[in-house]
Amino acid sequence: MNKSRLPKSLLVASCIFVLAGASLLFWPSTQPLVSTQTNSTTPTSSSASAGPIPEPQTVATPEHLQKQEQTLESTTFVLQEGDSLSRILDRLGISNRQIAMLIRADEDQVFSRLQPNQTLEVTVAMPSQDLKKVILTPNRTERYEFTYGGGAFRFETHKVPVSTERLYKEVSIQTSLFVDGANAGIPDKILFQLTDIFRWDIDFALDIRQGDRFALVYEVQEVEGDVVGYGDIQVAQFINNGRVFEALRYDTQKRTDYFTVDGLSLRKAFIRTPVDFTRISSPFNPHRLHPIFKTTRPHQGADYAAPTGTEVQSAGDGTLTFVGQMTGYGNTIIVDHGHGFSTLYAHLNGFAEQMIAGRDVRQGQVIAFVGETGWATGPHLHYEFRINGQHQDPETITIPNDSPMNQQELRTFLPYAQQTMQRFTQRHSPAFNQALSRLRR
C-alpha cells in the first residue's frame, strides 16, 4: 500500500510557520503587554497571552497626612459697649452648636453680665475652628473658665488672692480738702468717707479753713502688688478751725461705727445740714428784715441755697407728722424725732415717693427736693430745728450723740483705742505734731 505524501507546497508552508513562531520566542519586543499606570484597570489587547494581568498597586498614605494637624490659637478681647458673647464667637467662626453648648454650661450666668473693659480670652483649635476654652475676667479678683472636653464645657470659678494693707496719709489744706487730698494720692472714695465720718461735727461747706490738717489710716486692697480697691478708714484725726476731732472704727454688738477715743459715737442723732448747698442765703435771725414784706420778722430757721431738685434728707430718725402745703412755707414736711425734737423742711419742689403722714423715716433718707414754693425768692431749703416747740439755730445747736456703748463694750474698747492712737500718732510728721501741740496747750 502506498504511503500518502504531503504536497510539496504544503510542506514548505509548514516550515515557514514553525520558523516564524520560534522568532517570536527569542526576538525582544518593543511594546509592553500591560499598562503600569495605577489609575488604569484595562490591559492593552494582544494577539498572544503573556500570563495573568497584575492588579493596580495602591500606595498607603501616612496618618498625619490623612488628617491635618490642629493648632491652638488664643485671642484676647477687651469688651466694648454693645459687645456680646455670640457676636465675638461668630466672628471667630465658632458654630452655633458650640455657642449653645457654652451658654448651657454658664451656671452663674456670667455671660449675661458682660460689661465694657472686661476681658474675654478665647482659645480655638485651627483649622477646624473648634472652641476649646473661654476665660472671662470681669475684674482683677475673679476669673471664670469654660473648658471643652468629653463633649461638654466644664465651668470653673477662680478667686484671685487679695491682700489688704493699711496706708497712712496726712494732708495740710491749702486749696480744698479734695484738691489737696488728691495731690497727696488719696482716692476720692476715701475722702468722701472722711467727710461722712465727721459730718456731724464739721460743716465741710463752711467750716474748712486754709491751714486745717488731717491724718488717716485706710485700707488698700492689692492683687500681685497692684491696687484693685479701697476698704475703710480705720483711724483719723482732723484739725479744723482750732478744734481737733478723732475717729476710730470699731465693731460693737449692734453695729460697726466710728467712735471718739472716749467711746462716744461720732454719729449724732441729727445731721447738721440735711442738704448739699452752695451757701447759706439767710441764717437763723430773730430780728431779720423779711425780703418780701420788708418788715422785721424773725427768721426761725436757716436757708440753704441749692439748685431746684437737689435732694433733701431727713436730719434724723423719726415719723412724718405733716406732708403738704403751708401758707408761706409752700410744700412742707415736718418730722417728729421723739424726746421733744422735731425738724421742718419748706419751699420744697416736691416730695419723695410714699412720703405720707405717719410713715417712719431714717436719718439721711431722701424725703423731698429743693424748690421755691410758697413765699420764696429763689430755690432754697428752709430748715427749722425745734426742741420742745422752741426754735433753735441749726448751725450752732449742740446735737446729742447717738446711742453710746454699754459698759462691757467700753471696757474692751478703751485699751484698744489707747493702743491704736499711740501707734497712729507715732507716724505723724513733726509739722502735724506741732499743730496738735499748739491746740492742746
Secondary structure, DSSP 8 states (H G I E B T S, - for coil): -------HHHHHHHHHHHHHHHHHHHS--SS-SS---TT--S----SS--S-----------HHHHS---EEEEEEEE--TT--HHHHHHHTT--HHHHHHHHHT-TT-GGGG--TT-EEEEEEEETTTEEEEEEEEEETTEEEEEEEETTEEEEEEEE---EEEEEEEEEE-SS-HHHHHHHTT--HHHHHHHHHHTTTT--TTTT--TT-EEEEEEEEEEETTEEEEEEEEEEEEEEETTEEEEEEEEE-SS-EEEE-TTS-BS-BSS-S-SB--SEEEE--BTT-B-TTT-SB--B-SEEEE--TT-EEE-SSSEEEEEEEEETTTEEEEEEEEETTEEEEEEEEEEE-TT--TT-EE-TT-EEEEEB--SS-SSSEEEEEEEETTEEE-TTT----B-----HHHHHHHHHHHHHHHHHHHTT--HHHHHHHHHHT-
